[in-house]
Amino acid sequence: MITGLTILIAINCVLLMAVVLIQNPKGGGVDSNFGGAAANQMFGAAKSTDFVEKITWILAATLFVLCVITAMLVSGNTTGSEVIQELQ
């Protein structure tokens, strides 16, 4: 279970990095250099920005929830005494 959640977190992080790099900040970004014209033709200028921003927030919230769930599962599986016994 924890391994599956860790894999989901890794996939989410990679997707989040890609979406952040696609965004068009005030000074210009990867979107304006590589994919800006194609995205604007498909979604329109304003709609593509809104879409990418929504995806960013969704991925960030998903990452937060997955990390909290994983932390709760890990803390529930091991106690302090078990960790000390494993170290000895």
Secondary structure, 3 states (H helix, E strand, C coil): CHHHHHHHHHHHHHHHHHHHHHCCCCCCCHHHHHHHHHHHHHHCHHHHHHHHHHHHHHHHHHHHHHHHHHHHHHHHHCCHHHHHHHHC
